[in-house]
Amino acid sequence: MGIVLFEDTSWKNFVPLSYTRSLFDIKIGSLTTFEHFNMKSAKFLTRQYLEKVTTQRHPNCNVNKFEYNNDDIIINSLFIPHKSFLKKWNAKKEFLISFRGKILMGRLKKSNFEYFHESIVQHKEIRPNKLSTEIVDANNLDKCGILYSWPWDFISHLRDVLYHQLRINHKVPNGVKVIGKNPVYVDKTSKIDEGTVFDVSDGGIYIGPQSVIHQSSIYGPVYIGLSTQIKPYSIIKSSYIGNNCSIGGEIDSSIILDYTNKSHLGYLGHCYVGEWVNIGANTITSDLKMTYGTISMKIGNEKRDTNTIKLGSFFGDMAKTSIGTNIYCGMKIGVSSHIHGNIFNDVPSYVIYGQGVGSENAEMDISSAIKFQKRMMSRRNVNMSLSYESMMRELFDVTRNERKEYGVRSKRFTLR
């Protein structure tokens, strides 16, 4: 049995996170769907403009270009089937399982697979009436597996997901104060300053190789990746922090991806932060209404109730916040956008947002966006690949209408 991880048009529900990565590359807790299956190689179906950068991220995998195999099982990138459920259906020659109209998993004959393949690569909706395979509706999703349908699902389930993922071998250096009985793992190449407190009363803590934890308080479950620095007197709680990050201040119930900086004081709570993001000093994200009511988010053209009272913001890759930025609950900050002041609306991708300080918003020139990103990458001794630059340019065109709908024009940005 081979596995083909695919993304359907629901990727639009997860922008800006999904603008620069396929759904199977979105972290759910400390693992992507691909990492969850623990495969050395896989087959992927994704949007065409992400094909090259996805191939670069997964050199041992086949992206969009592979031969049909009637033994392959297709699995939705945001569906994690129970092992018993996957084993049960693996015996079937041909099948499709859906939940509320969304295809979860299946095995297709060649003609159906070709239609399926074309629809995904061209990011078109998959129409079930175009597939001759009988579709089985899953009435009880709990018996099948876990499906992530909305961006806030990643945050509302984060603590529980990390708790189960961090059932790790216990390995803690002498001299580190540990409170609680859940496991702690500190790589032997990492450095933990005296006075640091690990509280694992509610979940384990993992510290990856070559990371430096200055005197701080860390409350599990927490995952900290490779070569990440936690600045002095930081407070980290129930969060995932990726590789090569610089983190300071207070982080609560958040996911922070690789190469992101939040080096200064400020609060980041119940947020999802992409790669190569820079959070300016004293940036604060709100994650609770004064009314203690549930928080709404705009998905497409609709406002949806998240049915949660604690939710921060979602930052696309390469976003930047200026000093003293304040961001209201449930906001989305677009890819490569720069924001200033008080943020009380979603910010499209490639926008310099000055409305919060009384200036007019402006579209960021794509050449400038690439230049700024190359500067940031060079500080980490990373060279921008041609596939990454191509993705940035294509995404600029993909998001053009988004900026137009928000009334953002191409003009020189000035602070008033």
ROLUM-346326 format. One line per 10 residues: their letters; for each residue x, y, z of N, C-alpha, C. Coordinates in steps of 0.02 Angstrom, whole numbers, plus 50000, padded with zeros to 5 digits. Layout:
# ROLUM-346326
A> X/Y/Z/X/Y/Z/X/Y/Z ~ ...
END
This chain:
# ROLUM-346326
MGIVLFEDTS> 50042/49940/50000/50000/50000/50000/50043/50062/50000 ~ 50031/50107/49952/50063/50173/49952/50012/50225/49974 ~ 50036/50281/50000/49992/50335/50022/50003/50396/49979 ~ 49947/50425/49955/49948/50488/49919/49913/50539/49961 ~ 49950/50588/49987/49919/50642/50025/49897/50697/49978 ~ 49834/50716/49982/49808/50767/49936/49776/50824/49976 ~ 49773/50882/49945/49736/50938/49974/49679/50956/49927 ~ 49620/50970/49956/49563/50991/49915/49557/51067/49921 ~ 49503/51095/49895/49496/51168/49894/49485/51198/49963 ~ 49482/51156/50015/49476/51183/50083/49539/51219/50105
WKNFVPLSYT> 49593/51215/50064/49653/51254/50080/49635/51328/50087 ~ 49582/51350/50053/49562/51421/50057/49539/51440/50127 ~ 49516/51391/50166/49495/51406/50235/49554/51422/50280 ~ 49615/51403/50258/49673/51407/50302/49723/51461/50281 ~ 49703/51505/50235/49747/51561/50218/49751/51608/50278 ~ 49808/51640/50290/49867/51643/50247/49917/51586/50257 ~ 49906/51542/50307/49953/51488/50319/49963/51444/50258 ~ 49908/51431/50222/49910/51384/50166/49930/51416/50100 ~ 49943/51481/50099/49965/51513/50038/50035/51489/50018 ~ 50077/51475/50066/50147/51460/50052/50166/51387/50067
RSLFDIKIGS> 50118/51347/50086/50132/51276/50099/50068/51236/50086 ~ 50079/51174/50066/50023/51129/50057/49995/51108/50125 ~ 49933/51085/50126/49902/51067/50189/49939/51012/50226 ~ 49972/50967/50188/50009/50913/50222/50074/50938/50254 ~ 50091/51003/50243/50150/51033/50274/50132/51082/50329 ~ 50069/51083/50350/50048/51125/50406/50057/51086/50471 ~ 50090/51117/50520/50101/51083/50584/50035/51077/50622 ~ 50022/51016/50644/49967/51002/50690/50000/50979/50754 ~ 50004/51025/50803/50047/51011/50860/50120/51016/50837 ~ 50158/50963/50850/50229/50963/50830/50241/50925/50765
LTTFEHFNMK> 50188/50899/50734/50196/50858/50674/50150/50881/50617 ~ 50174/50878/50556/50130/50884/50499/50096/50817/50486 ~ 50046/50816/50442/50015/50751/50426/50066/50703/50398 ~ 50109/50727/50354/50162/50685/50325/50206/50656/50380 ~ 50226/50697/50428/50269/50673/50482/50231/50625/50528 ~ 50165/50635/50534/50125/50590/50575/50128/50518/50548 ~ 50126/50511/50482/50127/50443/50453/50197/50413/50455 ~ 50248/50454/50472/50316/50429/50481/50341/50391/50419 ~ 50330/50421/50362/50352/50391/50299/50418/50423/50276 ~ 50463/50381/50247/50525/50408/50218/50510/50445/50153
SAKFLTRQYL> 50460/50421/50117/50440/50453/50054/50365/50446/50047 ~ 50337/50489/50005/50265/50488/49994/50250/50518/49926 ~ 50187/50514/49906/50163/50547/49846/50117/50603/49868 ~ 50125/50661/49837/50086/50720/49855/50048/50747/49795 ~ 49987/50771/49808/49949/50808/49759/49935/50877/49789 ~ 49958/50929/49753/49951/50997/49779/49941/51046/49722 ~ 49928/51109/49740/49919/51162/49690/49982/51169/49647 ~ 49972/51187/49584/50028/51189/49537/50081/51239/49558 ~ 50061/51298/49583/50112/51348/49598/50155/51329/49659 ~ 50133/51278/49698/50172/51255/49755/50214/51193/49738
EKVTTQRHPN> 50210/51171/49676/50242/51108/49657/50318/51109/49667 ~ 50351/51162/49643/50424/51164/49646/50449/51172/49717 ~ 50417/51217/49755/50441/51229/49823/50426/51168/49868 ~ 50372/51132/49853/50357/51071/49891/50407/51016/49874 ~ 50427/51012/49811/50480/50964/49792/50545/50980/49827 ~ 50560/51044/49833/50621/51064/49869/50617/51044/49943 ~ 50558/51051/49973/50550/51032/50044/50552/50957/50054 ~ 50533/50920/50003/50529/50846/50008/50565/50813/49949 ~ 50632/50816/49949/50669/50790/49891/50661/50715/49879 ~ 50638/50677/49929/50630/50605/49922/50558/50585/49904
CNVNKFEYNN> 50515/50635/49892/50445/50622/49879/50426/50642/49807 ~ 50372/50615/49783/50346/50631/49717/50289/50682/49724 ~ 50296/50739/49691/50247/50792/49695/50213/50802/49628 ~ 50150/50782/49625/50106/50789/49566/50125/50744/49507 ~ 50187/50726/49500/50210/50688/49442/50230/50618/49462 ~ 50183/50572/49455/50198/50502/49470/50147/50458/49433 ~ 50165/50396/49422/50122/50350/49386/50066/50324/49431 ~ 50009/50311/49400/49952/50283/49436/49969/50214/49462 ~ 49947/50199/49523/49956/50133/49553/49891/50114/49587 ~ 49861/50059/49565/49795/50041/49592/49797/50018/49665
DDIIINSLFI> 49857/50014/49693/49863/49996/49764/49866/50057/49810 ~ 49874/50116/49780/49880/50177/49821/49815/50196/49855 ~ 49820/50222/49915/49763/50250/49950/49773/50325/49954 ~ 49722/50363/49933/49724/50435/49939/49697/50455/50007 ~ 49731/50502/50041/49710/50525/50107/49710/50601/50109 ~ 49656/50630/50131/49651/50702/50138/49705/50726/50186 ~ 49739/50780/50168/49797/50804/50206/49780/50825/50277 ~ 49717/50840/50291/49698/50861/50358/49656/50809/50394 ~ 49659/50747/50369/49624/50691/50400/49676/50641/50425 ~ 49673/50625/50489/49719/50575/50517/49677/50515/50538
PHKSFLKKWN> 49677/50462/50497/49634/50404/50512/49662/50363/50570 ~ 49616/50333/50607/49638/50285/50657/49672/50226/50622 ~ 49721/50196/50653/49757/50140/50622/49710/50083/50605 ~ 49663/50069/50649/49616/50014/50638/49570/50029/50579 ~ 49551/50092/50571/49507/50113/50516/49544/50107/50450 ~ 49607/50129/50448/49647/50124/50387/49658/50051/50368 ~ 49671/50009/50418/49683/49938/50405/49620/49904/50378 ~ 49563/49923/50405/49499/49894/50383/49486/49907/50309 ~ 49497/49969/50288/49480/49987/50219/49535/49970/50169 ~ 49595/49955/50193/49649/49937/50148/49634/49874/50109
AKKEFLISFR> 49590/49832/50136/49573/49769/50102/49527/49780/50041 ~ 49497/49839/50036/49450/49854/49981/49488/49874/49918 ~ 49464/49851/49860/49497/49867/49797/49482/49938/49774 ~ 49420/49960/49786/49401/50027/49764/49349/50054/49812 ~ 49360/50116/49837/49312/50145/49884/49326/50220/49891 ~ 49276/50255/49917/49283/50326/49935/49244/50337/49999 ~ 49274/50371/50047/49240/50388/50110/49238/50463/50116 ~ 49179/50488/50131/49171/50561/50139/49137/50576/50206 ~ 49144/50639/50227/49110/50664/50286/49085/50734/50270 ~ 49019/50741/50271/48987/50806/50255/49012/50835/50190
GKILMGRLKK> 49017/50791/50140/49036/50812/50073/49110/50816/50060 ~ 49151/50808/50111/49224/50811/50103/49253/50741/50097 ~ 49292/50729/50045/49323/50664/50036/49380/50655/50086 ~ 49376/50601/50125/49426/50588/50177/49480/50540/50152 ~ 49459/50488/50116/49506/50435/50101/49476/50391/50046 ~ 49518/50359/50007/49490/50314/49956/49544/50279/49916 ~ 49520/50234/49873/49563/50202/49823/49524/50204/49758 ~ 49554/50232/49706/49519/50248/49644/49546/50208/49585 ~ 49500/50195/49536/49524/50168/49473/49555/50224/49432 ~ 49589/50206/49379/49632/50253/49344/49594/50314/49318
SNFEYFHESI> 49537/50303/49286/49500/50359/49256/49478/50409/49309 ~ 49456/50384/49367/49437/50428/49422/49497/50465/49451 ~ 49553/50430/49455/49613/50461/49483/49638/50518/49438 ~ 49633/50509/49373/49656/50562/49327/49615/50625/49336 ~ 49549/50618/49344/49506/50676/49357/49525/50708/49424 ~ 49534/50666/49474/49552/50687/49542/49618/50727/49540 ~ 49668/50700/49505/49734/50730/49499/49728/50799/49467 ~ 49694/50804/49412/49688/50868/49375/49653/50921/49418 ~ 49600/50900/49453/49562/50948/49494/49605/50979/49548 ~ 49646/50939/49580/49687/50964/49635/49743/51009/49610
VQHKEIRPNK> 49777/50988/49558/49833/51027/49532/49809/51095/49508 ~ 49750/51097/49478/49721/51160/49453/49679/51196/49506 ~ 49683/51173/49568/49642/51194/49626/49569/51208/49607 ~ 49539/51156/49577/49467/51157/49562/49431/51111/49611 ~ 49367/51126/49621/49327/51085/49667/49317/51015/49639 ~ 49324/50965/49682/49312/50896/49661/49237/50882/49665 ~ 49208/50864/49609/49135/50852/49607/49123/50776/49612 ~ 49090/50754/49665/49078/50682/49675/49042/50649/49617 ~ 48997/50687/49581/48961/50656/49526/49005/50641/49466 ~ 49067/50666/49468/49115/50651/49415/49154/50586/49430
LSTEIVDANN> 49144/50560/49489/49179/50498/49509/49130/50440/49509 ~ 49148/50387/49474/49102/50330/49468/49104/50284/49529 ~ 49152/50293/49572/49158/50252/49632/49102/50269/49681 ~ 49073/50219/49711/49021/50230/49762/49052/50263/49823 ~ 49019/50316/49848/49045/50354/49904/49009/50332/49968 ~ 49048/50314/50019/49021/50295/50084/49025/50356/50130 ~ 48968/50377/50157/48967/50433/50203/48983/50410/50274 ~ 49031/50442/50305/49049/50425/50374/49003/50463/50421 ~ 48958/50428/50452/48910/50460/50497/48942/50480/50563 ~ 48989/50440/50585/49022/50452/50650/49096/50462/50638
LDKCGILYSW> 49118/50525/50636/49188/50540/50621/49234/50513/50675 ~ 49212/50512/50736/49254/50489/50791/49279/50418/50781 ~ 49239/50377/50746/49260/50308/50733/49311/50303/50676 ~ 49316/50356/50636/49360/50356/50577/49429/50385/50592 ~ 49429/50441/50625/49493/50476/50638/49479/50548/50657 ~ 49529/50590/50645/49524/50661/50663/49529/50703/50600 ~ 49482/50749/50592/49480/50794/50534/49485/50866/50559 ~ 49533/50903/50530/49540/50974/50546/49507/51014/50490 ~ 49456/51052/50509/49415/51087/50459/49426/51162/50457 ~ 49451/51191/50513/49456/51264/50519/49523/51281/50552
PWDFISHLRD> 49550/51340/50539/49616/51357/50568/49616/51357/50644 ~ 49560/51376/50675/49559/51378/50748/49562/51308/50779 ~ 49547/51256/50739/49554/51188/50765/49625/51174/50788 ~ 49675/51202/50752/49745/51191/50771/49761/51218/50840 ~ 49726/51272/50858/49740/51305/50923/49698/51275/50979 ~ 49634/51264/50966/49590/51240/51019/49609/51169/51041 ~ 49640/51130/50997/49660/51061/51015/49735/51056/51030 ~ 49771/51112/51029/49844/51110/51032/49869/51076/51096 ~ 49842/51095/51152/49868/51068/51215/49861/50992/51217 ~ 49802/50967/51198/49791/50894/51200/49835/50858/51149
VLYHQLRINH> 49842/50888/51089/49884/50857/51036/49956/50853/51059 ~ 49983/50908/51085/50052/50907/51109/50061/50858/51167 ~ 50012/50854/51211/50017/50809/51268/50029/50737/51244 ~ 49991/50716/51194/49997/50647/51169/50060/50638/51126 ~ 50081/50690/51091/50141/50684/51049/50205/50684/51091 ~ 50202/50714/51151/50262/50720/51192/50266/50666/51246 ~ 50248/50606/51226/50261/50548/51269/50331/50523/51250 ~ 50381/50553/51278/50450/50547/51256/50493/50515/51310 ~ 50554/50495/51289/50601/50468/51338/50624/50523/51385 ~ 50630/50505/51448/50650/50554/51499/50726/50562/51497
KVPNGVKVIG> 50749/50625/51487/50821/50638/51485/50832/50711/51502 ~ 50848/50725/51564/50855/50794/51586/50923/50802/51621 ~ 50960/50855/51605/51026/50864/51636/51021/50881/51710 ~ 51073/50867/51746/51076/50884/51817/51072/50960/51826 ~ 51041/50980/51881/51039/51051/51897/50979/51088/51870 ~ 50938/51055/51829/50877/51086/51802/50819/51070/51849 ~ 50783/51121/51871/50727/51110/51916/50666/51087/51876 ~ 50639/51030/51895/50581/51001/51861/50525/50992/51911 ~ 50466/51018/51894/50406/51010/51935/50357/50966/51897 ~ 50331/50914/51929/50283/50870/51897/50314/50805/51874
KNPVYVDKTS> 50272/50760/51848/50294/50691/51835/50294/50673/51761 ~ 50273/50718/51716/50277/50702/51645/50349/50707/51621 ~ 50366/50675/51564/50436/50671/51544/50465/50736/51518 ~ 50530/50743/51526/50570/50798/51498/50626/50768/51457 ~ 50635/50794/51396/50692/50773/51355/50732/50834/51335 ~ 50796/50835/51353/50841/50889/51333/50899/50858/51295 ~ 50908/50878/51232/50963/50850/51193/51030/50868/51225 ~ 51077/50823/51221/51142/50832/51254/51181/50892/51226 ~ 51164/50915/51166/51199/50972/51136/51168/51039/51154 ~ 51112/51038/51190/51078/51099/51209/51103/51125/51277
KIDEGTVFDV> 51092/51189/51289/51115/51221/51350/51056/51250/51388 ~ 51050/51233/51451/50996/51258/51494/51027/51299/51550 ~ 51010/51363/51554/51039/51406/51606/51013/51387/51676 ~ 51055/51398/51725/51036/51389/51794/50978/51435/51811 ~ 50931/51410/51848/50872/51449/51867/50812/51438/51823 ~ 50822/51401/51767/50765/51383/51724/50721/51333/51760 ~ 50655/51342/51752/50607/51296/51783/50567/51262/51729 ~ 50565/51195/51730/50523/51155/51686/50465/51128/51727 ~ 50405/51150/51712/50345/51126/51747/50308/51078/51700 ~ 50311/51014/51715/50280/50964/51673/50219/50934/51707
SDGGIYIGPQ> 50187/50971/51750/50127/50947/51784/50072/50930/51734 ~ 50067/50968/51679/50013/50958/51630/50036/50930/51564 ~ 50100/50912/51557/50124/50884/51494/50200/50889/51489 ~ 50228/50848/51444/50300/50843/51437/50332/50904/51403 ~ 50399/50906/51406/50438/50959/51374/50494/50926/51334 ~ 50501/50949/51271/50555/50925/51227/50597/50984/51206 ~ 50663/50979/51215/50711/51030/51194/50757/50998/51143 ~ 50756/51024/51081/50794/50994/51026/50868/51011/51028 ~ 50906/50982/50981/50979/50991/50979/51000/51064/50971 ~ 51055/51081/51003/51090/51145/50994/51046/51206/51011
SVIHQSSIYG> 50997/51196/51053/50956/51252/51075/50983/51280/51140 ~ 50968/51343/51153/50991/51377/51213/50931/51405/51250 ~ 50922/51383/51312/50867/51406/51353/50896/51448/51410 ~ 50891/51514/51403/50913/51557/51457/50862/51553/51515 ~ 50880/51581/51572/50838/51574/51631/50765/51593/51615 ~ 50722/51544/51615/50652/51553/51595/50608/51504/51632 ~ 50543/51512/51622/50493/51465/51649/50456/51433/51591 ~ 50456/51367/51589/50424/51331/51533/50374/51282/51562 ~ 50312/51288/51540/50257/51248/51565/50232/51202/51510 ~ 50243/51135/51520/50223/51088/51469/50147/51082/51461
PVYIGLSTQI> 50126/51053/51404/50168/51024/51352/50200/51077/51306 ~ 50265/51071/51296/50302/51118/51254/50353/51080/51212 ~ 50357/51098/51148/50407/51071/51103/50449/51129/51077 ~ 50515/51125/51085/50561/51176/51060/50611/51141/51015 ~ 50617/51165/50953/50655/51129/50903/50730/51143/50902 ~ 50760/51129/50846/50832/51133/50835/50857/51205/50834 ~ 50912/51218/50868/50948/51283/50863/50903/51343/50878 ~ 50859/51336/50925/50815/51391/50945/50840/51420/51011 ~ 50834/51486/51017/50856/51521/51077/50796/51550/51114 ~ 50790/51535/51178/50739/51565/51221/50774/51617/51264
KPYSIIKSSY> 50754/51680/51256/50787/51736/51290/50772/51735/51366 ~ 50813/51770/51405/50804/51770/51478/50735/51793/51500 ~ 50709/51761/51552/50648/51779/51587/50585/51771/51543 ~ 50590/51727/51493/50532/51712/51451/50485/51664/51488 ~ 50422/51665/51467/50372/51618/51493/50341/51583/51434 ~ 50349/51518/51430/50323/51478/51374/50275/51427/51402 ~ 50215/51424/51373/50164/51378/51400/50126/51345/51343 ~ 50121/51278/51345/50077/51239/51299/50086/51260/51227 ~ 50148/51259/51202/50162/51285/51135/50212/51242/51097 ~ 50210/51251/51031/50260/51222/50986/50302/51279/50958
IGNNCSIGGE> 50368/51273/50964/50414/51322/50934/50463/51283/50891 ~ 50469/51304/50828/50507/51266/50779/50583/51276/50784 ~ 50616/51264/50727/50689/51267/50724/50713/51338/50709 ~ 50772/51354/50734/50806/51417/50717/50765/51479/50734 ~ 50731/51478/50791/50691/51535/50812/50726/51572/50869 ~ 50709/51635/50876/50732/51675/50933/50670/51701/50969 ~ 50661/51680/51031/50597/51691/51066/50608/51725/51133 ~ 50568/51777/51147/50569/51811/51211/50499/51832/51230 ~ 50490/51853/51293/50425/51875/51316/50381/51816/51337 ~ 50316/51823/51325/50268/51772/51347/50233/51740/51288
IDSSIILDYT> 50236/51674/51285/50204/51635/51232/50156/51587/51265 ~ 50093/51587/51244/50043/51542/51274/50003/51508/51219 ~ 50002/51442/51219/49957/51402/51176/49962/51423/51103 ~ 50024/51425/51078/50036/51449/51010/50081/51401/50972 ~ 50078/51406/50906/50122/51370/50860/50165/51422/50824 ~ 50231/51414/50827/50277/51460/50794/50323/51417/50749 ~ 50322/51432/50685/50361/51392/50637/50433/51417/50631 ~ 50472/51382/50590/50544/51392/50586/50565/51463/50567 ~ 50624/51482/50590/50657/51545/50571/50617/51608/50590 ~ 50575/51602/50640/50536/51660/50661/50566/51692/50724
NKSHLGYLGH> 50564/51759/50725/50591/51797/50782/50535/51830/50821 ~ 50534/51817/50886/50496/51858/50933/50541/51867/50993 ~ 50590/51911/50985/50646/51914/51032/50634/51959/51091 ~ 50579/51998/51091/50571/52050/51141/50509/52038/51184 ~ 50499/52084/51232/50440/52080/51274/50377/52089/51232 ~ 50323/52061/51257/50259/52062/51222/50225/51996/51232 ~ 50161/51994/51216/50121/51933/51229/50096/51905/51163 ~ 50107/51840/51153/50082/51803/51095/50040/51746/51122 ~ 49974/51749/51116/49931/51699/51145/49882/51669/51097 ~ 49877/51602/51096/49830/51565/51054/49836/51585/50981
CYVGEWVNIG> 49898/51589/50958/49913/51611/50889/49946/51555/50849 ~ 49944/51564/50783/49981/51521/50737/50024/51567/50695 ~ 50091/51558/50699/50138/51604/50667/50180/51565/50616 ~ 50182/51589/50554/50217/51555/50501/50293/51560/50506 ~ 50327/51542/50451/50400/51545/50448/50424/51615/50430 ~ 50485/51630/50451/50518/51693/50433/50477/51754/50452 ~ 50441/51750/50508/50402/51806/50533/50445/51844/50584 ~ 50439/51910/50586/50472/51949/50637/50420/51988/50677 ~ 50417/51973/50741/50370/52006/50787/50408/52061/50824 ~ 50390/52124/50812/50426/52180/50841/50416/52185/50916
ANTITSDLKM> 50460/52225/50947/50459/52234/51020/50392/52260/51043 ~ 50368/52231/51098/50305/52252/51130/50244/52241/51086 ~ 50249/52197/51037/50189/52176/51000/50147/52133/51046 ~ 50082/52147/51047/50035/52110/51091/49977/52085/51050 ~ 49961/52021/51057/49902/51993/51025/49848/51982/51077 ~ 49789/52006/51063/49732/51993/51107/49705/51924/51092 ~ 49686/51886/51142/49656/51821/51131/49593/51811/51173 ~ 49565/51866/51199/49505/51861/51240/49465/51926/51235 ~ 49401/51920/51220/49358/51980/51218/49344/52005/51289 ~ 49331/52070/51295/49312/52097/51360/49245/52071/51383
TYGTISMKIG> 49203/52048/51334/49138/52020/51351/49141/51947/51368 ~ 49199/51916/51359/49208/51844/51369/49164/51803/51321 ~ 49145/51834/51265/49105/51798/51215/49150/51760/51166 ~ 49119/51719/51125/49157/51681/51075/49182/51727/51021 ~ 49238/51707/50991/49273/51748/50941/49255/51725/50871 ~ 49244/51773/50826/49229/51758/50756/49290/51771/50712 ~ 49295/51734/50658/49346/51745/50607/49314/51749/50539 ~ 49344/51788/50495/49320/51793/50427/49353/51739/50385 ~ 49312/51695/50356/49335/51642/50311/49303/51654/50243 ~ 49344/51672/50194/49316/51693/50130/49277/51757/50140
NEKRDTNTIK> 49214/51757/50119/49172/51816/50128/49124/51810/50186 ~ 49133/51758/50227/49087/51747/50284/49123/51754/50351 ~ 49086/51779/50399/49111/51778/50468/49086/51715/50502 ~ 49131/51679/50533/49112/51616/50566/49129/51619/50640 ~ 49082/51594/50679/49093/51589/50751/49139/51530/50764 ~ 49195/51542/50798/49242/51488/50812/49221/51446/50872 ~ 49169/51469/50908/49146/51434/50968/49200/51426/51021 ~ 49247/51472/51021/49299/51472/51072/49307/51543/51098 ~ 49322/51549/51162/49329/51616/51191/49403/51637/51192 ~ 49449/51591/51176/49520/51608/51177/49549/51595/51107
LGSFFGDMAK> 49563/51648/51071/49593/51641/51004/49629/51705/50986 ~ 49692/51697/50966/49732/51754/50945/49731/51764/50870 ~ 49789/51770/50839/49793/51787/50768/49833/51735/50729 ~ 49827/51739/50663/49860/51692/50617/49905/51733/50570 ~ 49970/51720/50573/50019/51758/50536/50045/51717/50477 ~ 50039/51743/50416/50069/51711/50359/50145/51717/50359 ~ 50178/51675/50320/50251/51678/50316/50275/51748/50297 ~ 50332/51766/50324/50368/51828/50307/50333/51892/50331 ~ 50279/51886/50371/50246/51945/50398/50292/51979/50449 ~ 50282/52044/50458/50323/52083/50505/50276/52130/50543
TSIGTNIYCG> 50289/52137/50609/50252/52186/50649/50301/52239/50674 ~ 50280/52301/50676/50323/52355/50700/50320/52358/50776 ~ 50362/52399/50805/50364/52407/50878/50296/52431/50903 ~ 50273/52400/50958/50211/52422/50990/50148/52406/50953 ~ 50148/52355/50911/50088/52336/50874/50039/52299/50920 ~ 49975/52316/50914/49923/52283/50953/49873/52251/50905 ~ 49861/52186/50912/49820/52149/50864/49760/52120/50899 ~ 49701/52135/50874/49638/52111/50904/49629/52036/50891 ~ 49581/52006/50926/49568/51934/50922/49550/51912/50850 ~ 49571/51852/50833/49547/51819/50772/49568/51851/50707
MKIGVSSHIH> 49623/51889/50706/49645/51923/50645/49690/51878/50604 ~ 49692/51891/50538/49737/51857/50492/49784/51909/50463 ~ 49849/51896/50467/49900/51941/50441/49931/51907/50380 ~ 49925/51937/50323/49943/51905/50260/50018/51895/50250 ~ 50034/51853/50201/50103/51837/50184/50141/51900/50165 ~ 50200/51908/50194/50246/51962/50176/50217/52031/50189 ~ 50168/52037/50232/50139/52102/50249/50176/52133/50309 ~ 50179/52199/50309/50209/52237/50364/50153/52276/50398 ~ 50148/52270/50464/50091/52302/50498/50115/52350/50553 ~ 50077/52403/50562/50094/52456/50610/50032/52472/50652
GNIFNDVPSY> 50042/52485/50716/49990/52513/50758/49938/52463/50781 ~ 49875/52485/50783/49819/52444/50806/49788/52407/50747 ~ 49784/52341/50751/49759/52300/50696/49691/52272/50716 ~ 49638/52298/50685/49571/52275/50701/49534/52248/50640 ~ 49571/52238/50584/49545/52205/50524/49596/52155/50500 ~ 49574/52105/50461/49621/52061/50427/49665/52103/50379 ~ 49727/52081/50370/49773/52115/50325/49790/52068/50267 ~ 49776/52089/50205/49792/52046/50148/49867/52035/50140 ~ 49886/51989/50097/49957/51976/50084/49988/52032/50043 ~ 50053/52043/50054/50092/52094/50018/50062/52164/50027
VIYGQGVGSE> 50049/52181/50089/50021/52247/50105/50062/52279/50161 ~ 50076/52343/50154/50103/52382/50209/50043/52416/50242 ~ 50026/52394/50302/49965/52415/50336/49981/52473/50383 ~ 49959/52533/50365/49971/52591/50407/49909/52621/50437 ~ 49851/52591/50422/49787/52618/50447/49787/52624/50523 ~ 49822/52578/50556/49823/52579/50629/49861/52636/50659 ~ 49899/52674/50618/49934/52733/50642/49915/52795/50602 ~ 49858/52791/50567/49832/52849/50531/49861/52859/50462 ~ 49897/52810/50435/49924/52814/50367/49881/52772/50320 ~ 49892/52783/50256/49854/52746/50205/49890/52680/50190
NAEMDISSAI> 49853/52626/50186/49882/52561/50169/49908/52562/50098 ~ 49960/52522/50085/49989/52521/50018/50009/52450/49999 ~ 50003/52434/49935/50026/52370/49910/50102/52369/49910 ~ 50131/52314/49934/50203/52307/49933/50226/52282/49864 ~ 50275/52315/49836/50303/52294/49773/50335/52225/49781 ~ 50323/52180/49733/50348/52112/49740/50424/52110/49740 ~ 50455/52153/49702/50529/52154/49702/50555/52174/49770 ~ 50521/52222/49803/50541/52243/49870/50531/52186/49920 ~ 50474/52151/49914/50460/52095/49960/50515/52042/49955 ~ 50536/52027/49894/50588/51977/49884/50655/52002/49911
KFQKRMMSRR> 50669/52066/49900/50731/52095/49926/50733/52092/50002 ~ 50678/52111/50034/50676/52110/50108/50685/52038/50134 ~ 50652/51990/50100/50656/51921/50123/50727/51893/50115 ~ 50760/51911/50061/50829/51889/50051/50875/51917/50106 ~ 50862/51979/50126/50901/52008/50180/50892/51968/50245 ~ 50829/51951/50260/50815/51914/50322/50848/51845/50319 ~ 50842/51812/50262/50871/51745/50255/50947/51747/50263 ~ 50978/51800/50236/51051/51804/50239/51076/51809/50310 ~ 51035/51837/50355/51053/51842/50425/51058/51773/50458 ~ 51026/51724/50427/51029/51654/50451/51071/51610/50404
NVNMSLSYES> 51109/51643/50361/51152/51607/50313/51112/51560/50268 ~ 51053/51583/50248/51010/51545/50202/51003/51585/50137 ~ 51012/51551/50081/51002/51582/50016/50933/51566/49990 ~ 50898/51616/49964/50832/51603/49936/50839/51563/49872 ~ 50803/51507/49867/50805/51466/49807/50763/51496/49752 ~ 50776/51475/49691/50737/51499/49634/50664/51477/49640 ~ 50653/51418/49668/50584/51393/49675/50546/51434/49727 ~ 50581/51456/49780/50549/51497/49831/50532/51566/49803 ~ 50579/51595/49766/50566/51660/49735/50509/51656/49685 ~ 50507/51602/49646/50453/51592/49598/50386/51586/49634
MMRELFDVTR> 50385/51550/49690/50324/51544/49729/50300/51612/49755 ~ 50346/51654/49778/50328/51720/49801/50296/51762/49746 ~ 50325/51758/49686/50299/51797/49629/50230/51771/49608 ~ 50222/51706/49605/50157/51678/49585/50104/51693/49637 ~ 50123/51690/49701/50075/51705/49754/50054/51779/49752 ~ 50098/51822/49733/50081/51893/49726/50023/51901/49676 ~ 50025/51863/49622/49970/51865/49573/49907/51831/49600 ~ 49916/51776/49635/49859/51739/49663/49820/51783/49712 ~ 49855/51826/49749/49823/51867/49801/49805/51937/49777 ~ 49811/51951/49713/49799/52018/49687/49727/52041/49701
NERKEYGVRS> 49678/51997/49688/49608/52015/49699/49593/52027/49772 ~ 49627/51991/49816/49618/52001/49888/49635/52072/49908 ~ 49690/52098/49882/49709/52167/49897/49660/52216/49866 ~ 49636/52200/49806/49588/52243/49772/49523/52249/49812 ~ 49499/52192/49839/49438/52192/49878/49444/52234/49942 ~ 49505/52238/49969/49517/52278/50029/49532/52351/50011 ~ 49532/52368/49947/49544/52437/49926/49616/52459/49933 ~ 49663/52412/49930/49734/52428/49936/49763/52444/49867 ~ 49795/52502/49861/49823/52523/49797/49899/52518/49798 ~ 49927/52516/49738/49999/52519/49731/50022/52591/49736
KRFTLR> 50056/52608/49790/50078/52676/49802/50136/52676/49851 ~ 50170/52732/49856/50225/52737/49903/50196/52744/49973 ~ 50221/52703/50020/50196/52705/50088/50234/52757/50128 ~ 50198/52798/50165/50230/52847/50210/50194/52846/50277 ~ 50234/52851/50330/50206/52857/50397/50189/52930/50412 ~ 50129/52943/50435/50109/53012/50450/50128/53031/50522
END
